[in-house]
Amino acid sequence: MIATPTPIAASPPSGVTAEPSADAAASVSALVVSETGPPAEITTPLAAPNPTEAVEKVFAMFPAIAARRASPGNLLSGGEQQMLAVGRALMTNPELMILDEATEGLAPLVRREIWRCLERLKREGQAILVIDKNVNDLTRIADRHYILEKGRIVWEGTNEALRADRTALHRFLGV
């Protein structure tokens, strides 16, 4: 499901800076994480000059939602509701999109569709923080991985380092 920024008990790993976003609303705690220093300009791939264009871009990303555009949201399947939630989040042109277990409990076809969408968003420059247990899908789209245990970062590294660290995969992820 889509989540709002939440403070993490552990401090950022060495070499990673975390600074409040200059565009954050007064009532929202926003954090941009950058490995190279101060936060860089983040582009939003669905930024559209008008709402109609943004809706059409979401429909292009999720054809199943486009086919059901006349249906009330509460009549959509669980997978379609999740696609709708991601699409609604994208309509806000987020600097950082946070997804927590976005594919949990969904049919395999719907899972693949959501992961395909996340891959596309990454290619288009969207910053995404994904919290998930599916290491295979995560390693296809993530640049960095952080494993938390009881609110603390217990492992961090690149895709290559995660794949190579069989001990961490087994100890922390049960893989």
N, C-alpha and C positions, 0 to 999 in steps of 0.2 A: 504494500500500500504506500501511497505517497506520504511522506512525513515532513515535519518542519524541522529546522535546525535545532539540535539539542546539544547542550554542553556535554563534553566527554570528560570523565574524571581524570584520565591520564593526560599528561601534557604531550604536545606533538613530538614525534621522534626527532632525533638530531638531524639537522639539515633541512627541516621542514618548518616554514613559518606559518603562523596563523594570525591573521589580522582581520579586524572588523571591516565589513564592506562599507565603502563610502556611500553607497546607494541604499543602505538598509534603512527601513522605516524605523522610527523611534521605538515602536512597540515590538519590533521583531529583532531577535538576536541572529545576525547573519555572520558567517565565517567563511572566508575564502582561503583554501589551503594551497600553498605553492611550494614546490621543492627547490626553486631556484632563487628565492628571495621574496621581495614584495609581490603582492598579487598582481598578476598580469591582466590585461584587458581580456575579458571572456566574451566571445561572440555567442549570439543566440541564433541557432540555425532556423528557427521558425519565425523570426522577427518579420512581421508582415506589415505593410502600410495600412491595411484595413482588416477588420475582423473577418470578413467574408473570405479573404485570401488565406488567413490563418486557419480557418475551418477547413478549407479545401486542402491545405497542406496536411492537416491531421487526417482527413479522410483518405488522402493518397497514401499516408503511412499505414493506416488501418482500414483496408477495404471492407472488412466485416462490419465496421461501425458505419461506414458510408451506406452500406446496403440496408442498415437498420435505422437510418436517420429519422424516420418518422415514428419510431417506437419509443415509448417512455423508458427512461433509464432503469426503472425498477422491473421492467419486463425483459431486460437483457440477461443473457447467461452470465455466470461468474466471470468467465474469461472476457466476454464483451464488456462487462462492467469495469474490469481491470484496464482494458484497452481505453475505455472512455475516461477513466481516472488519469491515465498517463496523458491522453490527448488534452484533457482539461488543464492539466499542469503545464503542458507545453504552450497552451494558449496565453499563459501569463508571461511568456518569454523569460523563463527563469535563468539567472546567472548560474545557479547550481541546482540540479534536479536530484532529489534524494529519494531513493526507492528502498523500502524495507520489505524483503521477502515478496517481491512483486509477482513471482510465479508460483508461490506455494499453494498447493491444493488445486492447481489448474491442470486441465488435460494437456498431454504432451504436445499436441498441435498448437495450442494456444501459447504454451510456454515458448516454443520455438518462434512464434510470431513476435512475442514480446522481446525475446533476446535479439531477434533480427532487427527490430526497431531500435534497440539500444545500440547495436553495432552501427546502424546508420547514423544515429544521433552523434555517436563518438566521431565518426568520419566527418561529420558536418561541423564539428567543433563544440558540441554541447558538453559542458562539465557535468559529470554524473557521479554521484556517490551511491554505490549499490551495496546493500547489506544482504547477503545470501549465503546459503550453505553449498550451493552447486559450484564446486571448484572448477569443473570442466568449462562451464559457461562463463564463469568469471574470468578465467585465464584467457578467454578469447577476446574480451573487451577491456579488461583493466590494465592500467599501466603499473600500478602499485597495489600491494595487498597489505592489509593490517589485520592481524588476528587478535581479537580481544577475548580475555577470559576474566570474568568478574569485574568488568569495567576497566581493565588495564590492558595496554598493548603488550602482548607476549611475543609477538613475532611481526616483522615487517620486512618487505623486500619486493623485488621485481617478479614478473612471471617466471623468468628463468630460475631465479633463486627459489621460488616456491616449488616449482616442478622438481628441482634438484634436491630439495631438503625433505627427503622421505621421512625423517624423524619428526619434523614439524607437521607434515601431512598426517602422519599416523597419530601422534600425540595429541594435537589440538583439533584435528578435523575428523579423525577416525577413518581416514582414507588408506 
